[in-house]
Amino acid sequence: MLLKLHVILLLLLFFTISTSSTITTTKSKKKITTSIPISSGRILLQSSTYILQTSLGSPPQPLLLSLSTTSSFSWIPCSSSSSPSFSPSSSTTFLPLLCNSPSCPLLSTSSCPSPSSPCSSFSQDTISLSSSLIFPNFTFSCITTSTSPSQGLLSLSLSPSSFISQTNSIFSSTFSYCLPFFLSTNFSGSLLLGPSSQPKHLKTMPLLINPRRPSFYYVNLTGIRLGRKLIPVHSFDPSSGAGTVLDPGSMYTRLSAPDYAAVRDAFREYVNGTVTSLGGFDTCYDGPVNPPVVTLVFDRLQVKLPPENVMIHSSSGSLSCLAMYGAAENDTSGLNIIGSMQHQNHRILFDVPNRRVGIAREICTVS
């Protein structure tokens, strides 16, 4: 009963934000470009995430924000002295979110002394994704400490407080991205916002909503094929939260322990070489490797991965490893996460109104 009530409240908040949001793009005679450049954070920030160039506040303060489709809300490191971070005191449009805001009850669990008290760390300010994409009253968490190498995170999840939900009246909760190779050094990838910006004739599969994790984009991954051998994986289960999600904020694909063991064993059997380990990867080989063709088998859609999306190579030496790992043995969630290593050089579409996800090969890496 409590779970159903939580989901109902989330949906109510989604429609509240979507219909009453004051977020608008600036009026300009220039053509509004809804394609935002994306770069790997590996070289720029020594981070495994993918990043956007943005600015926050008035006057604008530049920030590099990581992309996530699983985080419930966006967050920004806030400080008036350290750098790089956002300085609220230097922005004339910065406002703390108050307890009487309709979105506060689900954003924060802390008590509110009065309706005019701040809603925990949540705040609002103007965010700019380009010279023509400027959004006032953007809600985010203004955190004071962060161990992340990026300068904040932009949430693209199904959560009512994500950027995608806050801009629903403009972009209809529809977006796609193409991630370049993780060692690329420029912003050659792209985030496309809104239905009209999306490529045509993209093959799609159903977008699934799981009440156990209502912010996540679930898809029905039925198996992983290695060569001709098909390995079944945990199916979608709305009662337990099991299933498969897509997340560019996670670099490597993480499979539940039994799913990973089956994939790993089939991979080792195919390669038939001496296995070693490297860090968290337990299926590595010293010397040239001829891996099997790896295909992600979804409901209505199959994605054949090129070798560079399957193998990770050591920075020194000649080790090559399967770019997947397993969850801990005591993790019984049954949750599989398809990470950015398997996303790179593919266009991934999320069309929430039509409940569909699309994946197609698209080379967006520029050397």
Secondary structure, 3 states (H helix, E strand, C coil): CHHHHHHHHHHHHHHHHHHHCCCCCCCCCCCCCCEEEEEEHHHHHCCCCEEEEEEECCCCEEEEEEEECCCCCCEEEECCCCCCCECHHHCCCCEEEECCCCCHHHHCCCCCCCCCCEEEEEEEEEEECCCCCEEEEEEEEEECCCCCCCCCEEECCCCCCCHHHHCHHHHCCEEEEECCCCCCCCCCEEEEECHHHCCCCCCEEECECCCCCCCCCEECEEEEEECCEEEECCCCECCCCEEEEECCCCCCEEECHHHHHHHHHHHHHHHCCCCEEECCEEEEEECCCCCCCEEEEECCEEEEECHHHCEEECCCCCEEEECEEECCCCCCCCEEEECHHHHCCEEEEEECCCCEEEEEECCCCCC
